[in-house]
Amino acid sequence: MTQKKSEILMDLALRKSIFFPSAEIYGDSFSGFWDYGFYGTAIKNKIIDCWRKDLVEKEGFVEIDGAQILPEKVFVASGHLNNFNDPLVQCEKCHSLHRADSLLGEEFELTEGTPTERFDELIKEHKIKCPACKGNLGKTRKFNLMMGVDVGATGKLKGYLRPETCQNIFLNFSRIQKTMRKNLPFGIAQTGKCFRNEIAPRNSILRIREINQMEIEVFFNPFKINEIEFFNEVEDFEVRVLLEGKKKEELIKAKELVSKKIVSGKLIAYYLSRLQQFYEGLGVPRDNLRFREVDSEERAFYAKEGWDFEVETSLGWIELVANNYRTDYDLKGHSKTSSTNLKVKEEDKEFIPHVYEMSAGVDRTLYVLLELALREEIKKGEKRLFLSLFPKVAPFVAGVFPLVNKDGLFEKAKEIYDNLLEHKLNVFFDSKGSIGKRYARIDEVGASFAITFDFDSLKDNTVTLRERDSTEQKRVAINSLPELLWKLSTQKTTFTQIK
Amino acid sequence: MTQKKSEILMDLALRKSIFFPSAEIYGDSFSGFWDYGFYGTAIKNKIIDCWRKDLVEKEGFVEIDGAQILPEKVFVASGHLNNFNDPLVQCEKCHSLHRADSLLGEEFELTEGTPTERFDELIKEHKIKCPACKGNLGKTRKFNLMMGVDVGATGKLKGYLRPETCQNIFLNFSRIQKTMRKNLPFGIAQTGKCFRNEIAPRNSILRIREINQMEIEVFFNPFKINEIEFFNEVEDFEVRVLLEGKKKEELIKAKELVSKKIVSGKLIAYYLSRLQQFYEGLGVPRDNLRFREVDSEERAFYAKEGWDFEVETSLGWIELVANNYRTDYDLKGHSKTSSTNLKVKEEDKEFIPHVYEMSAGVDRTLYVLLELALREEIKKGEKRLFLSLFPKVAPFVAGVFPLVNKDGLFEKAKEIYDNLLEHKLNVFFDSKGSIGKRYARIDEVGASFAITFDFDSLKDNTVTLRERDSTEQKRVAINSLPELLWKLSTQKTTFTQIK
């Protein structure tokens, strides 16, 4: 492709309303908020369904859904009120605002803990000016990224929109553990929105202010970090890692991550493996992914060990999932601030469980899957654009089309459509325009198959089933469709296996 | 039941963590926010799935998912900045805050449009005092129920958490209509959170500050309000209505709602019917539901015709869905304020489409389904509590249990569980405690069936399938389970039909 993939995707996203700026009819001053249209919503929901099935249900974890607005004390305890800041600098001439760390660039080792004075020194030393007008920059100040909300009419109840979904999980840990009668290790999962007041949102849905997350917090006994039931299932699985200080990714077996003490224990190697398997299952090739070891300077303030799961795109490596060993940081903080006992008793020992977290961005996952699936090809002299998405994350499994809208073909195709819906198959009906255009339209949004009811169908009760990537067509019996599509959509059957 | 149903349900909800106060370890000052635990999340997701299937996909509507924070201009245009207020009054002695309309009660015809002076007059005239301390009340002021948010670091971008999910739909109408190539009438649906700064949240998840909604806005040509494709499917359907000024509900056929001019046109009668069918399908008996005609004084500021869909519970009639004929109010407002053309062209005529809305509360739907499903019975001298939920809204279809955890029964039961998950059946595994206790535990949260793998299963490859309500058991072949549970969960087969 001559044009950059990210640009082609952006064109496509806007043209098909996969995702687009929120409230766009009111202009673009309010940046960092995006809406999903029909296809985007469908793909997003499919990604969440896959996560729920593969990483939550199969692991025996418990999903909850909590409030987005939480009282201030929660963020005193979590440390966000003090620590969740970006260094902000304002131009004295044009008054534009900038992130001091972004202006200075990556060569300086700037972290969450760097004091504001250090930024001022560096800005002075390297003669950094305003990128907009070349004016002088003022003093750096810390800008808290949480969005505050006044709750109720008294003006006395201060809340914040959660900056990460996991706080509900920590707050509810004790209750959920008891009512679900779970022994450690066990995980609580949550998907939903979180909010970060980014100073400079950018790259469409990659750096935004309103974020969709899927988070899992695994609670465990720190003395039993090497006791994890199904470790044997992953011990030979090759995890692709970029170790601290190394320039090149390498494949290391899960058991070696443990034996070479690259990770703190089997539990971490197990979930790194499961997460990589999950993303490979969504369609990310192994060569495009890695776990980047996060060094101590760069780690979040609550993390003892961190692995950023990243995927390579035309915009470089993008972090999709933060994997953090948060120790007992969170439960200890909430226990202390709320004066609640959050300890667990095991074999007469009482302790605060440790936490391993997999915090995934839904929006970034969606972006990456679309960019990796983007294909352009010339076929019979015509340019064809399509999204080669796996059926399980396609916005719908199949389009159902009557060849023409006469002689009862419309009604018969509609019957097939209704029947497939009844079988909980995600299908889409379209009867407008030439059949070629209808194919092209669903190819572009990544639907896997097209079913066409034609004149022969009236005679022999078969339809054509067309595969998106190869554009190959086969005739199949109408009554075989539900089972066939189920198998195709779970990748138990490939198109070539269909007789 | 001697105890009030709402109290029994609240006990159960807290005990099983179906729903519970958010951030409860920090006390109860921050009221009006609730979290859903495992069972609540599952039931909530099932309700949304049913809505998506029955009211969105089957109608050929388009679902979107938009930002929750929207710029101020949106709410200038929508009228919420001026009109979305509650009359607030403060006690001069104890400083407690109250809603003036609640203090006065229902006998006065107080509406959104009532001026604050009128409240002051009535309070004086009827000598209303502070309900907390009997002190004198101050002057009534308007309190806007939207929660404001500062976006970005400049302090100049004012946003609000959306007070209803539908504004995204209006903002995106034109884009979605074009990219989805839809003719009128067509609907856009959205589910997600909205936020209302209630002065006095109460009744657990019934009056809350963070609300889950499922909304559909149907856009149509006002000159064609009687042209709706599948009206014949509902014309004889009996809609249960409470007409303005009447004391008693009555059943009126959809076609009569139109011919007697009780509704503005067929389109409205059609969707009233579909909505009632949807809720009956979720398990609300016809005798417990009604569409209450909302009179002009009480209607929302944007509505020309309104029908509140209500369900009777132990707490009285509860509004679950606001059905409003919003005319061109919203699109006209946004078109004007944003200087965007939101007209549609049909047969050379240009016009702003009219809107019919079905705005449903997810939390209230969940509450009502649970309360209606609550059963207490004495069986063999023991009290049994269970939720008689329809399988499609049960937190899971079936529990899978090994009778005991030895002789390979655990592993075999786990195999069945994994296989059912593979078939996208929502199941739950439990191996702890006596089998009777395991039955009781899933009965209480409304799971429909229990599958037990026992010693006979090892010999003949059958398991016992137990039905929650009757507690009747049948032996069925293991390999028939996936199809059988699918049919049972979509109510195509009843338990008595199983041989």
Interface residues (C-beta under 8 A of the other chain):
Chain A: R15 K16 S17 F20 S22 A23 E24 I25 Y26 S29 F30 G32 F33 W34 D35 Y36 G37 F38 G40 T41 A42 K44 K53 E57 K58 G60 V62 E63 I64 D65 G66 A67 Q68 I69 L70 P71 K73 V74 L88 L97 F143 M147 G148 V149 D150 V151 G152 A153 T154 L157 G159 L161 N168 L171 N172 S174 R175 I176 T179 M180 R181 K193 F195 N197 E198 I199 R209 E210 H334 T337 S338 T340 D418 L421 E422 K424 F429 K432 T490
Chain B: R15 K16 S17 F20 S22 A23 E24 I25 Y26 S29 F30 G32 F33 W34 D35 Y36 G37 F38 G40 T41 A42 K44 K53 E57 K58 G60 V62 E63 I64 D65 G66 A67 Q68 I69 L70 P71 K73 V74 L88 L97 F143 M147 G148 V149 D150 V151 G152 A153 T154 L157 G159 L161 N168 L171 N172 S174 R175 I176 T179 M180 R181 K193 F195 N197 E198 I199 R209 E210 H334 T337 S338 T340 D418 L421 E422 K424 F429 K432 T490
